[in-house]
Amino acid sequence: MAVMERVGMTTTVPIEVIYAAGEVPVDLNNIFITDPDPEGLLVQAEMVGFPRSSCGWIKGIYSVARKRGIRRVIAVTQGDCSNTHALIEVLQMEGAEVFPFAFPYDR
């Protein structure tokens, strides 16, 4: 039996597509906010170069993805934090496979 790959999500997306692909959705936001030490996750991101002034959610999502070994991420690029584009670039530079996703603008 094939091992189902975990796919991180920066925010809510239609998970049916992930399940249909035979993969497991991982909500990076909820893992971040329920971590026993969310502030430590922010510090970890800052230690690798994220500015202290950058969005806390982006730093938390980044650290969770690294901590959990998430190598594939669906990044919502519309209607979400504008720093998601920077997160995409950092994850890609580190070898992660990132799938940008945008909900229709008029929805």
PyMOL CGO cylinders between C-alpha atoms (Angstrom):
from pymol import cmd
from pymol.cgo import CYLINDER

trace = [
    CYLINDER, 0.00, 0.00, 0.00, 1.34, 3.43, -0.94, 0.3, 1, 1, 1, 1, 1, 1,
    CYLINDER, 1.34, 3.43, -0.94, 2.17, 5.90, 1.80, 0.3, 1, 1, 1, 1, 1, 1,
    CYLINDER, 2.17, 5.90, 1.80, -0.13, 8.91, 1.73, 0.3, 1, 1, 1, 1, 1, 1,
    CYLINDER, -0.13, 8.91, 1.73, 1.85, 12.14, 1.52, 0.3, 1, 1, 1, 1, 1, 1,
    CYLINDER, 1.85, 12.14, 1.52, 1.00, 15.02, 3.83, 0.3, 1, 1, 1, 1, 1, 1,
    CYLINDER, 1.00, 15.02, 3.83, 0.16, 18.31, 2.13, 0.3, 1, 1, 1, 1, 1, 1,
    CYLINDER, 0.16, 18.31, 2.13, 0.27, 21.47, 4.24, 0.3, 1, 1, 1, 1, 1, 1,
    CYLINDER, 0.27, 21.47, 4.24, -2.29, 24.23, 3.77, 0.3, 1, 1, 1, 1, 1, 1,
    CYLINDER, -2.29, 24.23, 3.77, -1.78, 27.88, 4.69, 0.3, 1, 1, 1, 1, 1, 1,
    CYLINDER, -1.78, 27.88, 4.69, -5.54, 28.30, 5.18, 0.3, 1, 1, 1, 1, 1, 1,
    CYLINDER, -5.54, 28.30, 5.18, -8.78, 26.56, 4.28, 0.3, 1, 1, 1, 1, 1, 1,
    CYLINDER, -8.78, 26.56, 4.28, -8.93, 25.06, 0.81, 0.3, 1, 1, 1, 1, 1, 1,
    CYLINDER, -8.93, 25.06, 0.81, -11.30, 22.47, -0.75, 0.3, 1, 1, 1, 1, 1, 1,
    CYLINDER, -11.30, 22.47, -0.75, -9.80, 19.39, 0.93, 0.3, 1, 1, 1, 1, 1, 1,
    CYLINDER, -9.80, 19.39, 0.93, -11.76, 17.03, -1.30, 0.3, 1, 1, 1, 1, 1, 1,
    CYLINDER, -11.76, 17.03, -1.30, -9.14, 17.64, -3.98, 0.3, 1, 1, 1, 1, 1, 1,
    CYLINDER, -9.14, 17.64, -3.98, -6.36, 16.61, -1.59, 0.3, 1, 1, 1, 1, 1, 1,
    CYLINDER, -6.36, 16.61, -1.59, -8.20, 13.45, -0.55, 0.3, 1, 1, 1, 1, 1, 1,
    CYLINDER, -8.20, 13.45, -0.55, -9.00, 12.64, -4.20, 0.3, 1, 1, 1, 1, 1, 1,
    CYLINDER, -9.00, 12.64, -4.20, -5.26, 12.78, -4.89, 0.3, 1, 1, 1, 1, 1, 1,
    CYLINDER, -5.26, 12.78, -4.89, -4.75, 10.17, -2.17, 0.3, 1, 1, 1, 1, 1, 1,
    CYLINDER, -4.75, 10.17, -2.17, -2.99, 12.58, 0.17, 0.3, 1, 1, 1, 1, 1, 1,
    CYLINDER, -2.99, 12.58, 0.17, -3.52, 13.88, 3.70, 0.3, 1, 1, 1, 1, 1, 1,
    CYLINDER, -3.52, 13.88, 3.70, -4.35, 17.56, 4.31, 0.3, 1, 1, 1, 1, 1, 1,
    CYLINDER, -4.35, 17.56, 4.31, -2.45, 19.23, 7.15, 0.3, 1, 1, 1, 1, 1, 1,
    CYLINDER, -2.45, 19.23, 7.15, -3.80, 22.53, 8.51, 0.3, 1, 1, 1, 1, 1, 1,
    CYLINDER, -3.80, 22.53, 8.51, -0.62, 24.43, 9.32, 0.3, 1, 1, 1, 1, 1, 1,
    CYLINDER, -0.62, 24.43, 9.32, -2.54, 27.29, 10.98, 0.3, 1, 1, 1, 1, 1, 1,
    CYLINDER, -2.54, 27.29, 10.98, -4.16, 25.07, 13.58, 0.3, 1, 1, 1, 1, 1, 1,
    CYLINDER, -4.16, 25.07, 13.58, -0.95, 23.23, 14.33, 0.3, 1, 1, 1, 1, 1, 1,
    CYLINDER, -0.95, 23.23, 14.33, 0.74, 26.59, 14.90, 0.3, 1, 1, 1, 1, 1, 1,
    CYLINDER, 0.74, 26.59, 14.90, -1.87, 28.03, 17.26, 0.3, 1, 1, 1, 1, 1, 1,
    CYLINDER, -1.87, 28.03, 17.26, -2.23, 24.80, 19.26, 0.3, 1, 1, 1, 1, 1, 1,
    CYLINDER, -2.23, 24.80, 19.26, 1.52, 24.21, 19.61, 0.3, 1, 1, 1, 1, 1, 1,
    CYLINDER, 1.52, 24.21, 19.61, 2.64, 24.17, 23.26, 0.3, 1, 1, 1, 1, 1, 1,
    CYLINDER, 2.64, 24.17, 23.26, 5.14, 26.93, 22.40, 0.3, 1, 1, 1, 1, 1, 1,
    CYLINDER, 5.14, 26.93, 22.40, 3.84, 29.06, 19.51, 0.3, 1, 1, 1, 1, 1, 1,
    CYLINDER, 3.84, 29.06, 19.51, 6.19, 31.89, 20.46, 0.3, 1, 1, 1, 1, 1, 1,
    CYLINDER, 6.19, 31.89, 20.46, 9.10, 29.50, 20.07, 0.3, 1, 1, 1, 1, 1, 1,
    CYLINDER, 9.10, 29.50, 20.07, 7.98, 28.82, 16.51, 0.3, 1, 1, 1, 1, 1, 1,
    CYLINDER, 7.98, 28.82, 16.51, 8.14, 32.56, 15.79, 0.3, 1, 1, 1, 1, 1, 1,
    CYLINDER, 8.14, 32.56, 15.79, 11.65, 32.72, 17.22, 0.3, 1, 1, 1, 1, 1, 1,
    CYLINDER, 11.65, 32.72, 17.22, 12.73, 29.76, 15.06, 0.3, 1, 1, 1, 1, 1, 1,
    CYLINDER, 12.73, 29.76, 15.06, 11.58, 31.59, 11.92, 0.3, 1, 1, 1, 1, 1, 1,
    CYLINDER, 11.58, 31.59, 11.92, 13.39, 34.74, 13.00, 0.3, 1, 1, 1, 1, 1, 1,
    CYLINDER, 13.39, 34.74, 13.00, 16.58, 32.73, 13.57, 0.3, 1, 1, 1, 1, 1, 1,
    CYLINDER, 16.58, 32.73, 13.57, 16.58, 31.69, 9.90, 0.3, 1, 1, 1, 1, 1, 1,
    CYLINDER, 16.58, 31.69, 9.90, 16.02, 35.24, 8.67, 0.3, 1, 1, 1, 1, 1, 1,
    CYLINDER, 16.02, 35.24, 8.67, 12.37, 36.24, 8.94, 0.3, 1, 1, 1, 1, 1, 1,
    CYLINDER, 12.37, 36.24, 8.94, 12.21, 39.82, 10.25, 0.3, 1, 1, 1, 1, 1, 1,
    CYLINDER, 12.21, 39.82, 10.25, 10.71, 40.37, 13.70, 0.3, 1, 1, 1, 1, 1, 1,
    CYLINDER, 10.71, 40.37, 13.70, 8.24, 42.77, 12.06, 0.3, 1, 1, 1, 1, 1, 1,
    CYLINDER, 8.24, 42.77, 12.06, 6.93, 40.18, 9.57, 0.3, 1, 1, 1, 1, 1, 1,
    CYLINDER, 6.93, 40.18, 9.57, 3.52, 38.55, 9.98, 0.3, 1, 1, 1, 1, 1, 1,
    CYLINDER, 3.52, 38.55, 9.98, 3.37, 36.18, 12.94, 0.3, 1, 1, 1, 1, 1, 1,
    CYLINDER, 3.37, 36.18, 12.94, 1.12, 33.77, 11.07, 0.3, 1, 1, 1, 1, 1, 1,
    CYLINDER, 1.12, 33.77, 11.07, 3.62, 33.46, 8.23, 0.3, 1, 1, 1, 1, 1, 1,
    CYLINDER, 3.62, 33.46, 8.23, 6.48, 32.83, 10.65, 0.3, 1, 1, 1, 1, 1, 1,
    CYLINDER, 6.48, 32.83, 10.65, 4.42, 30.27, 12.55, 0.3, 1, 1, 1, 1, 1, 1,
    CYLINDER, 4.42, 30.27, 12.55, 3.31, 28.45, 9.41, 0.3, 1, 1, 1, 1, 1, 1,
    CYLINDER, 3.31, 28.45, 9.41, 6.89, 28.37, 8.15, 0.3, 1, 1, 1, 1, 1, 1,
    CYLINDER, 6.89, 28.37, 8.15, 8.22, 26.87, 11.38, 0.3, 1, 1, 1, 1, 1, 1,
    CYLINDER, 8.22, 26.87, 11.38, 5.42, 24.30, 11.61, 0.3, 1, 1, 1, 1, 1, 1,
    CYLINDER, 5.42, 24.30, 11.61, 6.08, 23.15, 8.05, 0.3, 1, 1, 1, 1, 1, 1,
    CYLINDER, 6.08, 23.15, 8.05, 9.77, 22.70, 8.83, 0.3, 1, 1, 1, 1, 1, 1,
    CYLINDER, 9.77, 22.70, 8.83, 9.18, 21.09, 12.24, 0.3, 1, 1, 1, 1, 1, 1,
    CYLINDER, 9.18, 21.09, 12.24, 6.68, 18.58, 10.80, 0.3, 1, 1, 1, 1, 1, 1,
    CYLINDER, 6.68, 18.58, 10.80, 8.72, 17.84, 7.67, 0.3, 1, 1, 1, 1, 1, 1,
    CYLINDER, 8.72, 17.84, 7.67, 6.00, 19.08, 5.32, 0.3, 1, 1, 1, 1, 1, 1,
    CYLINDER, 6.00, 19.08, 5.32, 7.54, 19.14, 1.83, 0.3, 1, 1, 1, 1, 1, 1,
    CYLINDER, 7.54, 19.14, 1.83, 4.39, 20.02, -0.14, 0.3, 1, 1, 1, 1, 1, 1,
    CYLINDER, 4.39, 20.02, -0.14, 2.28, 23.08, 0.63, 0.3, 1, 1, 1, 1, 1, 1,
    CYLINDER, 2.28, 23.08, 0.63, -0.86, 24.60, -0.87, 0.3, 1, 1, 1, 1, 1, 1,
    CYLINDER, -0.86, 24.60, -0.87, -0.47, 28.34, -0.35, 0.3, 1, 1, 1, 1, 1, 1,
    CYLINDER, -0.47, 28.34, -0.35, -3.59, 30.49, -0.64, 0.3, 1, 1, 1, 1, 1, 1,
    CYLINDER, -3.59, 30.49, -0.64, -2.53, 33.68, -2.38, 0.3, 1, 1, 1, 1, 1, 1,
    CYLINDER, -2.53, 33.68, -2.38, -5.76, 35.71, -2.53, 0.3, 1, 1, 1, 1, 1, 1,
    CYLINDER, -5.76, 35.71, -2.53, -7.70, 37.00, 0.44, 0.3, 1, 1, 1, 1, 1, 1,
    CYLINDER, -7.70, 37.00, 0.44, -5.07, 35.74, 2.83, 0.3, 1, 1, 1, 1, 1, 1,
    CYLINDER, -5.07, 35.74, 2.83, -2.03, 37.42, 4.33, 0.3, 1, 1, 1, 1, 1, 1,
    CYLINDER, -2.03, 37.42, 4.33, -0.12, 39.33, 1.65, 0.3, 1, 1, 1, 1, 1, 1,
    CYLINDER, -0.12, 39.33, 1.65, 3.12, 37.86, 3.01, 0.3, 1, 1, 1, 1, 1, 1,
    CYLINDER, 3.12, 37.86, 3.01, 2.12, 34.44, 1.68, 0.3, 1, 1, 1, 1, 1, 1,
    CYLINDER, 2.12, 34.44, 1.68, 4.03, 35.21, -1.53, 0.3, 1, 1, 1, 1, 1, 1,
    CYLINDER, 4.03, 35.21, -1.53, 7.24, 35.66, 0.47, 0.3, 1, 1, 1, 1, 1, 1,
    CYLINDER, 7.24, 35.66, 0.47, 6.54, 32.42, 2.33, 0.3, 1, 1, 1, 1, 1, 1,
    CYLINDER, 6.54, 32.42, 2.33, 6.13, 30.64, -1.02, 0.3, 1, 1, 1, 1, 1, 1,
    CYLINDER, 6.13, 30.64, -1.02, 9.51, 31.90, -2.18, 0.3, 1, 1, 1, 1, 1, 1,
    CYLINDER, 9.51, 31.90, -2.18, 11.28, 30.83, 1.02, 0.3, 1, 1, 1, 1, 1, 1,
    CYLINDER, 11.28, 30.83, 1.02, 9.73, 27.36, 0.99, 0.3, 1, 1, 1, 1, 1, 1,
    CYLINDER, 9.73, 27.36, 0.99, 10.62, 26.87, -2.67, 0.3, 1, 1, 1, 1, 1, 1,
    CYLINDER, 10.62, 26.87, -2.67, 14.22, 27.99, -2.06, 0.3, 1, 1, 1, 1, 1, 1,
    CYLINDER, 14.22, 27.99, -2.06, 14.40, 25.31, 0.63, 0.3, 1, 1, 1, 1, 1, 1,
    CYLINDER, 14.40, 25.31, 0.63, 13.18, 22.65, -1.80, 0.3, 1, 1, 1, 1, 1, 1,
    CYLINDER, 13.18, 22.65, -1.80, 9.51, 22.41, -0.89, 0.3, 1, 1, 1, 1, 1, 1,
    CYLINDER, 9.51, 22.41, -0.89, 6.94, 21.92, -3.61, 0.3, 1, 1, 1, 1, 1, 1,
    CYLINDER, 6.94, 21.92, -3.61, 4.41, 24.77, -3.37, 0.3, 1, 1, 1, 1, 1, 1,
    CYLINDER, 4.41, 24.77, -3.37, 1.06, 24.95, -5.11, 0.3, 1, 1, 1, 1, 1, 1,
    CYLINDER, 1.06, 24.95, -5.11, -0.33, 28.51, -5.19, 0.3, 1, 1, 1, 1, 1, 1,
    CYLINDER, -0.33, 28.51, -5.19, -4.11, 28.56, -4.89, 0.3, 1, 1, 1, 1, 1, 1,
    CYLINDER, -4.11, 28.56, -4.89, -6.47, 31.51, -5.34, 0.3, 1, 1, 1, 1, 1, 1,
    CYLINDER, -6.47, 31.51, -5.34, -10.17, 31.62, -4.72, 0.3, 1, 1, 1, 1, 1, 1,
    CYLINDER, -10.17, 31.62, -4.72, -12.02, 33.55, -7.45, 0.3, 1, 1, 1, 1, 1, 1,
    CYLINDER, -12.02, 33.55, -7.45, -11.74, 37.26, -6.69, 0.3, 1, 1, 1, 1, 1, 1,
    CYLINDER, -11.74, 37.26, -6.69, -15.49, 37.90, -6.98, 0.3, 1, 1, 1, 1, 1, 1,
    CYLINDER, -15.49, 37.90, -6.98, -16.42, 35.22, -4.43, 0.3, 1, 1, 1, 1, 1, 1,
]
cmd.load_cgo(trace, "trace")
